[in-house]
C-alpha cells in the first residue's frame, strides 16, 4: 500500500516525535513549511504585482520580507539537523565508552580467573567456584559484545576485516569449547566434512561469532538428550555449513521473525531463559555483509537445521 | 630470553598479562602510560610491544606513531591490545604501522601469547 506509506511520511507530528524533536526543530516539518510559504508568497506577489504594477517597490518589499522569513526558517532547519547529528555523535561516543569501560574490567576478570584456575593446590570446591565466576563473566562479556555489535550494525560500521580463514579449524575449536556443556546435557556433538574445504576470505572473529551462535542455539534448545550434527561441504563455488539439531524446533508462526532483532520464540522461552535474541540478527548481518546467505528449516518438536553459504573468492 | 614491553594503564591487566607472559618464558617490562612506555622502548629495545590505545595523557595512537617514527624503535613489532573496537580505529592503527590488532574481550591470554610466539 504505497499511498498509506506516503500519508505516513506526511504525518510530521509522528515523524518528529520519533526523534524526540519539537515541530520547530524538526527538519521535515520545516521544509514543507518553507515550501508552503514560498508557494503562497509567489501567488501573493503575483496578485499584488498585477494590482500595483506601477509601484515595483511594494513588490520588492514583499519579496524581501518573504525571503527574510524563509532565511529564518532555514536557520531553524540547520539547527534541527545539527541536533540530529549531535545525537548520532553522542551515540557513537556512548558505544565507545561502553566498549572500553565495561569490557576492560570484564576482560581483566576473565584473564585473572584463568590464571587462578591454573594455580596448583586448589581444592575441588575452589575450582568449582572459580568456574562459576568464569561462566558468569563470559555471559556478561557475550552480552556486552552482542549489544555493541547491534549498535555498530545500526551505525553501519560493523568493521569486518576479511582474512584467510579455515572454517574447519574454527568449528573444531568451537566444538572443543562446547563439549563439556554438551556432555553434561547428554548431547553428542559431531562434525562431518564432506570434501576438501579451501580457506575462505572472511572476518575471522565475525564468522566465529556466527558459528558459535548456531552451535549454542542447537545445544541449548535440545530438551533432554540429543545430537547436534555439523556438516561442512563445498558446493561448486560456495562453502556450505549446516548445524542440525533434534531439539524443540521453531513454531511455524515464528519462522518469519527468527532473524529479527531481540526476537525470541515463545517455545524456547519455556526451556531457556538465557539469551538476548540478538545472536541470529548479528549472524545474518555478518553473513550477508560477507556476501553469503543464511537460512534454516525447522519443525516444531522435531528439530532445526540452520545453514549458511559463503562464496569462495579466488 | 625475549623481552616484551607492555604499555597498559589498567594495573590489573598489567599484572595478569605480565604474570602469564613470564610463565611462558618471556621477560617483561611494563609502563602505565605512553611517556614511560616510549622511554622504556628506547632504553630496552624489546622484541615486541603490546600497546593499549586508551592511555592517560598521550594516547596509544600517538605512542604508536612515535615508536614508528624513531629510528631506534621503528622495527619493533607492535601488537595493539585494546578494548577499543571500531573499524576506523583498526584502520588507523594498522596504517600507523601496528602489526596486529587484538580486541581483549575476544581473546584468551593463551591466544594472545600464541600470536606473540607466531610473530617472534
Interface residues (C-beta under 8 A of the other chain):
Chain A: X95 X96 X99 X100 X103 X104 X105 X106 X107 X108 X110 X111 X112 X114 X115 X141 X144 X145 X148 X152 X157 X158 X159 X160 X161 X205
Chain B: X10 X12 X13 X15 X16 X17 X19 X20 X54 X82 X83 X84 X85 X86 X87 X88 X90 X103 X104 X105 X106 X108 X109 X110
